[in-house]
Amino acid sequence: MTPDILDILLLLFGGYYLFGVIFKPTVFWERGRIVRTRAIIGDQKTMLLYGGLSVLMLGVGIWGSFQ
């Protein structure tokens, strides 16, 4: 029942990405990788991409914590 380091990292990074997508702080939203993704696919699709990624990471981290 104790979470592994990978589960903890997935929860932390998933929470970071979800926070970044919801609140759009400059530290997150103006990073090089995010700016390039926004230029290629647009803001709305970038939000969906990173939002989906964060939900997936949070889900796997929570699921792994209870294994």
PLY file of the C-alpha trace (Angstrom):
ply
format ascii 1.0
element vertex 67
property float x
property float y
property float z
element edge 66
property int vertex1
property int vertex2
end_header
0.00 0.00 0.00
2.95 2.39 0.21
3.50 4.43 -2.96
6.72 3.98 -4.88
8.91 6.89 -5.94
7.47 6.65 -9.47
3.92 7.04 -8.15
4.96 10.08 -6.14
6.69 11.63 -9.15
3.66 11.01 -11.36
1.42 12.68 -8.80
3.74 15.67 -8.47
4.25 16.21 -12.20
0.59 15.56 -12.95
-0.41 18.13 -10.36
2.12 20.61 -11.74
0.82 20.23 -15.30
-2.81 20.43 -14.19
-2.07 23.59 -12.20
-0.27 25.05 -15.23
-3.16 24.31 -17.58
-5.84 25.67 -15.26
-4.14 28.83 -13.98
-1.67 29.48 -16.85
1.18 31.03 -14.84
3.90 32.67 -16.92
6.53 30.27 -15.55
4.61 27.37 -17.09
2.85 28.89 -20.10
5.88 30.72 -21.55
8.38 27.85 -21.42
10.05 26.93 -24.70
8.34 23.58 -25.22
4.88 24.97 -24.42
5.41 28.01 -26.66
6.46 25.77 -29.57
3.47 23.49 -29.04
1.14 26.49 -28.89
2.63 27.84 -32.13
2.11 24.52 -33.92
-1.34 23.38 -32.70
-2.79 26.46 -30.99
-3.70 27.37 -27.42
-6.91 25.33 -27.10
-5.38 22.07 -28.36
-2.28 22.63 -26.22
-4.50 22.98 -23.16
-6.31 19.76 -24.08
-3.04 17.93 -24.71
-1.38 18.94 -21.45
-4.63 18.66 -19.50
-5.12 15.10 -20.75
-1.50 14.29 -19.99
-1.85 15.60 -16.45
-5.07 13.65 -15.80
-3.39 10.50 -17.14
-0.34 10.99 -14.90
-2.53 11.67 -11.86
-4.66 8.61 -12.60
-1.70 6.29 -13.00
-0.03 7.74 -9.89
-3.16 7.26 -7.78
-3.81 3.80 -9.19
-0.18 2.77 -8.58
-0.32 4.04 -5.01
-3.03 1.53 -4.14
-1.42 -1.51 -5.74
0 1
1 2
2 3
3 4
4 5
5 6
6 7
7 8
8 9
9 10
10 11
11 12
12 13
13 14
14 15
15 16
16 17
17 18
18 19
19 20
20 21
21 22
22 23
23 24
24 25
25 26
26 27
27 28
28 29
29 30
30 31
31 32
32 33
33 34
34 35
35 36
36 37
37 38
38 39
39 40
40 41
41 42
42 43
43 44
44 45
45 46
46 47
47 48
48 49
49 50
50 51
51 52
52 53
53 54
54 55
55 56
56 57
57 58
58 59
59 60
60 61
61 62
62 63
63 64
64 65
65 66
